Amino acid sequence: MARINPENIYLLPILHGRMEFAVEVARVFKSYRPQAVAVEFPPTIQAQVMAGVARMPHLSAILYPDQGGHAFLLLEPTDGQVGPRKISSP
């Protein structure tokens, strides 16, 4: 396993739902071939996110409890945070 140090950690900021960022994420992943990927999804919906990513290119929506109500997350290939999960999935 590689040691974690500032020289082997890359940050790639994105804007959600923007195709330009999804394209850049794919380009960077092809160039650097990361061994691990971190995205900002809450751990409480990890299983649903992974199931939705596996369904790509079909869209998925996840409904989850949020601050006394419910919220939904649309999983689409044009989102820069969904792309890394699809690219890095086994």
C-alpha positions in Angstrom: 0.0 0.0 0.0 1.3 3.5 -0.9 2.0 5.9 1.9 -0.3 8.9 2.1 1.6 12.2 1.7 0.9 15.5 0.0 2.6 14.3 -3.2 0.1 11.5 -3.9 -3.1 13.3 -3.0 -5.0 15.2 -5.7 -8.0 17.4 -5.3 -10.4 17.9 -8.1 -13.1 20.5 -7.3 -16.4 20.2 -9.3 -19.8 21.9 -9.7 -22.7 19.4 -9.4 -24.7 18.7 -12.5 -22.2 20.3 -15.0 -21.1 18.1 -17.9 -17.8 20.1 -18.3 -16.7 18.9 -14.8 -17.8 15.3 -15.5 -15.7 15.3 -18.6 -12.7 16.7 -16.7 -13.1 14.1 -14.0 -13.0 11.4 -16.7 -9.9 12.9 -18.3 -8.0 13.2 -15.0 -8.9 9.6 -14.0 -7.7 8.2 -17.3 -4.4 10.2 -16.9 -3.7 9.5 -13.2 -5.4 6.1 -12.5 -6.1 6.7 -8.8 -6.0 3.8 -6.4 -8.7 5.3 -4.1 -11.4 8.0 -4.6 -13.3 10.0 -2.0 -16.6 11.8 -2.8 -18.9 13.7 -0.6 -21.9 11.3 -0.4 -23.2 10.7 3.2 -22.4 7.1 4.4 -26.0 6.6 5.2 -26.9 6.4 1.4 -23.7 4.6 0.2 -25.5 1.4 -0.8 -28.1 3.3 -2.8 -25.5 5.4 -4.5 -23.5 2.4 -5.5 -26.6 0.7 -6.8 -27.5 3.8 -8.8 -24.0 4.1 -10.2 -24.2 0.4 -11.3 -27.3 1.3 -13.3 -25.6 4.0 -15.3 -26.3 5.3 -18.0 -29.8 5.1 -16.6 -30.7 7.8 -14.1 -31.5 7.1 -10.5 -33.0 9.1 -7.7 -32.4 8.4 -4.1 -34.9 9.5 -1.4 -33.5 9.9 2.1 -34.5 11.5 5.4 -33.0 15.0 5.9 -33.5 17.5 8.7 -37.0 16.4 9.7 -38.2 15.8 6.2 -36.9 14.1 3.1 -34.5 15.0 0.3 -33.6 13.4 -3.0 -30.4 13.0 -4.8 -30.4 12.6 -8.6 -27.6 10.4 -9.9 -26.8 11.3 -13.4 -23.6 10.8 -15.6 -23.3 14.6 -16.0 -22.4 15.1 -12.4 -18.8 15.3 -11.5 -19.3 13.5 -8.2 -21.1 10.6 -9.8 -18.5 10.1 -12.6 -15.6 9.2 -10.2 -17.8 6.5 -8.6 -18.6 5.0 -12.0 -15.0 5.1 -13.2 -13.6 3.6 -10.0 -16.3 0.9 -9.5 -15.0 -2.6 -9.9 
